[in-house]
C-alpha cells in the first residue's frame, strides 16, 4: 500500500524510559517504566520531501511559561487554594491528524523479518499521530484544547497555556505542559472542578490520573504546609543526579579540589571560548555542555547560580577545560543548598512601607519580600555589560535572570535604562497573569533601580542632559509609568536585591540577597 501511494515508511525507534518522581527519587507509581515504539520524525521528513509530499502543519506545541507556574503555586500558597496534578495517557496518539498525507512506519526491529503472504515487507499504517512525528504534539494540543473549550473552560487573555473556569461554587485555574496539567482551585470548591474536568477527559482519552496536593510538577519537588499557607519548590533529586554523574566525590564524601572564593570568581571571569572552534567537540567538551545544561535548569530555583551560569553559557559553544572546574564548583554550591529552593507564602512577609518621599523606595532585605508583585533591576557597564532582574511575589522570586547586553553602550545610565526597560516588560506580563488569576493589581508595581540618573529620566522627574542620544530607550518605560503599571523608584546599593545578579559582591551581602530572593528568612517553614 505505501508503494501504491508513493509514500515510503519511516524508521521505527524503540524507546525505553524510566520516569522518576522528583520528590522521592523513586520510580513513578504510574508509568514508571515505559517502552514504546516511536517513529523517527527526522527520517520521515526527509522521505516525505523526497517523495514530493509537503505539509504546513505546525510542528510544536505550547508549553506554559516557568513564570506562570511559579506565580500559580505562589498564589495557591497565599490564598490557600487546592492544587491538583493530572496527566493524559498516550497523549500524542489521542490527537487528530491535521490535513496531512497518510504516513507509515517500518516494523520494530524485533519484527523486521515478518512478511506478508506475497513475501513483501510489512509496515504499520498510522491512523492517528504517533510519537516522534513532528506535527504530533500540535495535533494533540488542538484536540485537547477543543475538549477544554467544550467543557466550559476559557483561555486566559494574554497568558498562553493558562485556562480559567468559574462556577457558582468557586473558580479554578489550569496550566498545561503538553499532556501534564496542574490545577489551582478555590477553597470553596475544593477540587471539585478539577475532579469533574478530569472525569470528562477520562471519558474521552482514557484513564486521566489525578494527584491532590502533588509532591512534584515539572521536575520540581513540592513541599506544602497548608496550615501555615507555605509552599516550597526544590530540586534535591535533580541536583543529586547531576552530582552522581559529574561529581561523584560529592556524594562519597571524598576530597574535592574545587576553586572557591576569589579564585572561583576569577576563573569564571577568565573563561574564553576555545578558538578556532573545532568541527567536532571533544568528549570532555560535550560533558561540560551537559553539566552546564543541567545547571541551567537547577538555576531556576537557585538564584545563587545565575551569574556563574551566565559566565559558563558565554563559552558553552566551545568550552575550555577549566569550565568543568567552574561548573563543578557551582554544582557543589547547589548541592549544599539542595533543600533550600524557593519558599512562597507563610507568615512574616514584609509589611514595611516601600515608598518614602517622591523618588525613593525603602527595601529592607533583612525582612522577607512582600506578598505583592515587586521588581528590581541592575546593570553593569565596562568590559562585560550585563543586566540582572528579579521579580518577587508572595515572599520569593518568581523570576531571576542575568542577561548579556549586546548593544554598544556609552555609560552606566544606558545599561541601567536597558535593565529597567526589560524589567518593566516582565512586570507588565506578570500583571497580566495576576489579572487572569482574578486578582488585578490594586496599583502600580514597584520597579527599583540604584541609578539616580536612570530614575529621573525614566520616571519623568528630571530632564535629560547627556542622555539625549538614547532617549528612545526610555519611551516604552515612560509610557508604562504614565499608565500606572509601574512606579520607578531609587533603591540604595546596600539594599538592591538584584545586585548579586550582575557582579560579585561580598559574602555578607550575597547571603542577605539570597535569603530575600529565596524566601528562606529565619528558616521559616522547614520540613519537620
N, C-alpha and C positions, 0 to 999 in steps of 0.2 A: 504493500500500500504506500509507504513513503516514496518508493521509486516512481509509482504512478503519479504522485502529486509533485514530484520533483523536489522533495524535501529530504535532506539527509538526517538520520538520527544523531543526536549529540551524545557525547560520552556520559557514562554514569559514574558517580563518585560515591563510595560508601563511607559515611561519616560516623565516627564513634565519638561520643561526647559524655563527659562526666560533669554534672551540674551540682556545685556545692552551695550550701546555704551560707550567706555572708555573715550571719550571726553566729552560727555554731561551727562552721568549717566542715561539717559533715555533708554527706550526700543528701540532696533534697528528697523528701518523702515521696514526692510525685515526680516522675521522670528524672530521677537522679542519674540514671544511666540510659542514654539514648543511642540507638543505632538506626540510621535511616539512609535510604538511597536518595541521592541528590543528583540533579542534572548539572553538568559543567556549563555554567552560563557563558563563560568566555568562548568556549568551543562552539556553543550554539550560535552565538552572534556571528562568528566567522563563517559558519556553514550557511546561515540564512542570507548573509550578504553575498556569499559566493553563488548561492542558488537563485539570487535575484529577488529575495523577499526583504522588504523593508517595512518597518512599522514605526509609529511615532508615539507609542505608549510610554508614559513616564516610567523611569526605572529606579525610583527611590520613593520611600515612604517617610512621612513626617514623624519626628520624634520630639517629645516635649523638651523644652529648654531646662537646663540644670537650675537656673534661677527660679523658674516656676515651681519645680519640685521642692526646693528649699523653702520658698515662701509658703507653699502649701502646707508642709509639715510644721513650719514655724507658726502659721496661723492656726493650725489644728491644736498646737500646744497652748497658744494664748487663749483661744476660745473654747478649749476642751472639747473639740469635735472628735467624732469617731473616725478612725482610719480602717479601711478595708482594702486588701490587696486581692487581685484576681488575675488569671491568665486564661487565654483561649487555647484549646488544644489544636495542634496541627493547623495553625492559622493559615499558612500560605496555601494549603490545599483547600481551604474554605473560600477562597476568593473566586471571582468570576472573570474569565478571560475578556480582555478589552479589545475587541476588533483587531485581532492579530491572527496569523495563519496557524493552522493545526501544527503541533510540534510532536516530536517523537524522541525517545531516549533509548540508548543501547541497553542491552541486558546487563545486570550486575555481573561482576567477574565470576561469581560462583555459578552462574547460569549461562555464561558466554557460549558454551558449546551446544546449547539447546537449538534444535532445528524444527522448522515446520514440516508438514507432511511432504512437501515438494522439495525438501532439502535446503530451502533458503533460511537465512538467519532470522531469528525472531527479534522483535524490538517492542518497546512499550509505547502505546499511544496515550498521550496525556489529554485527559478530558478536562482537567482543572489545572490551574497553575501548580508548579512544582518547586520545591526547594531548589535554589540555585538559578532558576530562571530570572533574568534581570527585572522583568516587569512584575514578578510575583508579589513583592512587598506592596507595591502601589495598588495592585488588584485586590489584595486583602483589605487595604485601607479603604478603598471605595465601598466594598461590601460592608465592612464593619461600621463605617460612619453612616451609611444608609440605614443600618439597623438602629443605631443610636437615635437618629432623627425620627425614625418610625416609633421608637419607644417614648418619645416626648422630650429627649434631651435637646439642647441647643448649643451652638458654638459660642464661645466667649469672643466678643468683638476684640480684634487686635491681639489676641493671645493664642497662637497656634497650639493645637493638641490639648486645649483646656475646654471642658464641657460643663454645662450648668443644667441642673434640674431643680425645679421648685414645685412644691406641693403644699396643700393646706397644713400638713403636719411638720414641714421643715424643708430644708434645701440640701443639695449635695453638689460637690464639685468632683470632676473626674479628669485625671491626666492619663495620657496613653503613650506607651513606647512600643509601637507595632502591636504585639498581642498581649503586652503586660499593662495592667490597669491599677491605678491607685485612687480610691475614693476618699474624700473628706466630707463627712456628713454631720449635720447639726445635732446637738444633744437631744432635741425634741423628737426627731425621727429615729435617732439611734441605730443607724444601719439598715433601716427598712427599705430605703430607696435603693441602696447598693444590692441588697438581697434580691429585690424584685427584678432589677436590671440583669443581674447575673442569671437568674432563673430563666428570663426571656432569652438571653444569649445562649444558655444551655440547650433550650428547645431548638434553637436554630443551628448551633455549631457544635453541639456535643457537651460533654461534662466540663463546664467552666467552674473550676475550683476557687474557693474564696478563703481568705485568712483574715479574721478580725484582729485588729491591733497587731499588724505584722511585725516581725522581728528583723525584716530586711526588705530592701527595694533598691533596684538599680545598682546592686553591688554594695550598697551602704548597709551597715548594721544599724538597727533602730532600737534604742533603749528608751522606754517611756514610763513616767510616773504620773498617771492622770490625777492622782490626789493633789500633787503639787503643781500640776499643769506644766510639766517639764518634759522635754524630748531631746535626745542626743543622737546625732549621726556620727558613726565611727567606721573605721576600716581596719580593725585589728587583724583579721584573717588575710586580707589582701596584702597588708604590709608584711605579715609573717611569710606568706607565699613568696613575695618578692625577695625577702631575706634568704629564704631557703634556696632559691635559685641563684642569687647573685652575691650573697654574703653569708654563707652557712656558718662561719665562725661566730656570727652574732647570736645564733641560736645555740651553738655548742658551748658558749662561754669561753671561746678561745681568745687569744690576744689579738687585738685589732690595731693595725698600724695605719691609721687614717688621719688626714690633716684636720686640724681644729683651730678655732680662734682666728687670728690674723693670717696665719698660714693658709687656712682653708679659704678665707676671703680672697687672698692674693692669688691663689691657684685658680679660683673661679673667674676672677677678673682677667687673668692672663690667658685664658683658653683661646685658641685660634684654630680656625679650620685648617685641616691638612691640605696643602696645595703642592702641586696640582692635584685636583681631585682624581682619585683612581677610577678607572672604568668600572671596577667591581670592588665593593668594600670587603675588607678582610673580615674573618670571623670575629676577632675581638671588637672591631668597629660595629658589627651587627649586634653584638651583645651589649655594647654601650647604648646603641639606639634603643634596644628593647628595654633596658633599665630606665632610660630617660622617659620612654613612653609610659611605663608603669608609674614612675614618679609623677608624671603629669596628671594621671588620674588621681593618685593619692593626694596631690596638692590641692584638689578641690575641697578637701576637708582639713587641710593642714597649711594655713597661710604662711607658716614659718619657711616653707619651701619655695615660695613664689619667686623671690629674687634669684636664688641659685638655679632654679629650673629655667628662668629666663636666660641666664648665662649659658646653661647647657644647651638649651634649644637653639641658641645662635650658632652652635658648632655641630648640631646634630646631623647635618647633611654629610659631613666628613669629619667625624670626631677624632681628636688626638688621643693618644694612650692615657694621658693624665686625666682626661674627662672621666674615666672609670673611677679613679680615686675620689674625685669630687662627687660623683653620683653616689658612690658607696657611702661616703660621709653623710650625704643628705638622707640616704636610706636609714642609716644608723640613728640620725636625729628623729626621723619619723617613727622608727621602731620604739624609741624611748618614750614617745608620746602616743603610742598606738591606740590607747583608750581615751584620749582627750577629745578629738573631733570638734564638732560644733554643737553647742548646747543652747536650745531655744526655750523661751518661756521661763516659768518658775518665779519664785518670789525675789524681790530685791532689785528689779530692773530700775535703771536710773530715772529719777523723777525731778532731778535738778533742772532749774530753768536754763535753757540753752542760749537764748538771745539776751545780750546785755549791751545796751547802747544801740546806736544806729548801725555800726559796722562790725561788731564783734560777736562771737559766739563762745560761750564758756563750755569746754569739754573737760570733764574730769575722768581720766582713764582709770582712776582707782575705783570707780563705780562701773557696774555693767552698762552696756549700751542700752538705750531706751527701747521701748516696745515699738515706737513709731519708726517709720522709714527714715533713714538718715544716710547721707553720702559725704565722703571726703575724698579729695584728690590731691596728689602731689606730683612733682616732676623734677627731673634733674637736667642740667644743661652743662655741656662740656665735651669730654671725649666720648661719652656714651649717653645719648639722650633717650630717656625712658620716662614713661608716666605710670603711676600706680593709682588705683582707685579701690575703695572699699565701700560697700553698701551694707548697712546693718538693719535688722528687722527682728523684733521680738528678742532682743538681747544678744544677737550674734550676727556674724557676717553671712549674708546670703549670696554675696559676690565679692571676690577679691581678685585682682589681676595686676600683673606687671607687663607692660607692652612697650615695644620699641617705637620711637618717633622717627619715621623715615624721612620727614621733611627736613630741609635745611633751615635751621632757626638761628636767630641772631642774638638772643638774650634769654634769660631765665623767665621773664614775663611771657615770652612767646610760648615756651614749653608749658608753662602753667595755664595759659589760655587753652592750649590743646587738651590738657588734662581736665580742666573744668568743663570744657565742651563735651568731651567724651562721657564724663560722669553725668552731666545733665541729660544726655541721650539715654543712658541706662536708667536714671531716675524716672524719666518720662515713661519708659516701658514698665518699670516696677509699679508706678502709679496706675497704669492700665490694668495690671494684674490685681491690684487692690480693688479696683472698681469691679472687676469680674468676680472677686470674692464677695461682693455685696457690701463692702465697707470702704467707700471712696474716701480719700484723704480729706481731713477737715480744713487743711490749709496748705500753704506751700511747704515743700520738703527742704530741709536744711542741706546745703552743699557747702562744705568747709574748704577753705584754701588758706595757705600760710604766706601767700604773696600779696602784699597790700596793693601794689600797682594793678595786679590782676583783678583784685576785688573791686577797686574803684572804677575801673573801666567796664568790667563785666556786669556790675550792678547798676551802672549808670550814675554813680555818685560822684564821679570825677571825670575831667576832660582829658583826653589823650594828648600827650606831648611828643614823646619819641616813639610811639607805637602806631602812628597813623598808617604805616605801610602794611600792617597785618590786622587792621580793624575788622576786615571782613570775617576774620576768625571768630569774632565776638557776636556776629549778627544773630545767629540762632539762639545762642545762650541768652542774650539780652531779651529776645522775644519770649523765651521761657520764663525769665524773671518777670517781665511785664505781664504775662498771662497768669501769674500767681502759681505757677507749677513749682518753681524753685526760688529759694531765697539764699543768695550768696553771702557768706559771712567769713570774717577772718578768724582763724584759729591759730593760736600760738604754736611755735615749733615744738615746744615741750609736750604739748597735748594733741599733736596732729596724728590721728590714728593711721593715716596712710603713709607716714614717713618711712616705715620699715620696708615698704614695697619697692622703693626706688634707690635706696642706699644702705650701706652697712652702718648700723647705729650701735650705741653702747648696749651691753648686755642688759643693764637695768631697764633701759627704755624699751628694748626689744621684748623682754618678758612682760612688761606692763602692757605694751601694744597687743601682744598675743593673747593675754588674758581678756583684753577688751574685745578683740576680734572673735575669739572662740567661745566667749561666754563662760569661761571657766573660773570666774572670780570665786575665791574662797572655797573652791572645790564643791560648789553647790550642786546638789543632786547626784552625787557619785553613787553608782550602783552598790548596793549592800552585798 
